[in-house]
C-alpha cells in the first residue's frame, strides 16, 4: 500500500527521537501515523515499556530514514503540534515496515488513518 511518489511531498529526516517520532532538516516534528513503539522515557500507554526494545525501534527507524529524502503523506496535526503522517522510502511504507519488522504495533485507536491497517 504505497502512495504514488508524485503525490507525496518530499522531506529530509535529520533524526528520530524514538521509533515513531522524527524531525526533518527544517525542524518539523513528524509523528508516524498508525503505529506505536515503546517509549524512550516516561510512562507508556501500551504494553511495550522496555528501554531495550525502545532503542532497537528508534535505531531501526533511524537506519531507514535519517539523512534520506522521504515521501510524506500528511494526515493531521496532533495535540503536541507535530505533523501526523506516513513516511515512504523508495516506495516502501515506513510504518508498515516497522510493524513487519516487529519494532512497532498498529495503533488501533488511529488505524483508520492508514489504509494498509485494514
N, C-alpha and C positions, 0 to 999 in steps of 0.2 A: 504494500500500500504506500507507494511513493507518489508525491505530487510532481507534476511536470516542472522541470527545472526553470523554465521560462516564467512560471507563475510565482516563483519564490524570490523574496528579497535575499540579498547575499550580505552576510556579516562575517567578520573575522573574530574568532574567540581568543581572548587574551589568557583567561584562566578559568578554572572551575573550582568553586568553593567546596562543593560536595558532589554527590552523584546525580543531583537533579537541579543544580543552580550554576550558571556560568556567567561570565562578564565578557562583553565584547571589547575590542580595542578602543571603542568610543566611550566605554564606561557604562553601557546599558546592561542592566542585570536581566538575565533570562532564566525563568523557571521552566524547566522542561515539563510540558503538559502530560497528563495522564499516567505519570509514573511516580513512585515513591521509593526513596532509598533511605538507608539508615542515616540518622543524624550524626554530625561530627561532634556536637555537644548539646547539652540540654536534654529535655525530655522528648522522646519520640512518641508520636501518636500511634504508630503502627507496632507490629510485633518485632520489627528489626531494630535492636538497640545496641548492637555490638560494634565497638570502635574499629576493630579489625576489618569487619565487612564494610563499614562506612568508608574507610581509607581505600579498600580494594575497589569499591564502586566509584569513588572520586578519581582514583588513578586510571581506571579503565576508561572513564568518560574523558579525562584529560588526554589520554592516548589517542582517542578517536577524533577529538575536535580542536585541541589547543594549537594555535598558530595556523589554523586552516581556515579557508574560506568555506563557509557552510550556508546551506539554504535555510531560511527561516520562514515558517508559516505562523504568522501572528494569530493568536486566538482571542486574548483578552489581557487585562492588567489585573494583578492580584492586590490584596489589601496592603501589601508592602510596597506597592508601586512598581513591582517587577513586571516585565513583559512575560506573559504565559504563551508559550508557543512550542512548535515542533521543529527540531533540527534535522537536516538531511545532509549526509556526506556521501558524495559520489552516488547519489540516488538511493542511498540506504537511510531508512528512518532510524535515527539515533535512539529514540525511546524504545522502539521495538527491539533493537539490537541489545540494549541494556537489559531488557526483560529476558530475551532469549539466552543471554549470557549468564543469567542468574544474579545479576547485580542490582536489579530493581524488581519491584512488584507493580502490577497495574493498580493505579489509584482509582478504585471503582467509583468513588464519590464523584470524580470528574471524568470518568472514562468515556462518557458520551461526546466529549470534545474531540475524540480521536477515532476515526472510522476503523482503524486496524484492531481496536479492542473488542469489536463486536464478534 
